């Protein structure tokens, strides 16, 4: 079971980015975060929601490129 909160290191592991990138995302307001003492704390669900949003947006962008053909693997969708 995952924990309800993560620190910068935990968020970086979820997003597969450098911890400095997480700090940049926090400062940009990409997801809610608060400081408890010296440590940033985020809700794990907010970090996961951000990751899901990025995946959905980037997938949609790739699918909207004119002239791009999507190849399907054998045995997959037509």
WOJO-V845624 format. One record per helix or strand of 2 or more residues. SS is the DSSP state (alpha for helix, beta for strand). FROM is the first residue (numbers start at 0). LEN is the number of residues. If there is no record, write none. Layout:
<<SS:FROM:LEN> <SS:FROM:LEN>>
//
This chain:
<<beta:4:2> <alpha:7:8> <alpha:18:10> <beta:33:3> <beta:38:5> <alpha:43:20>>
//
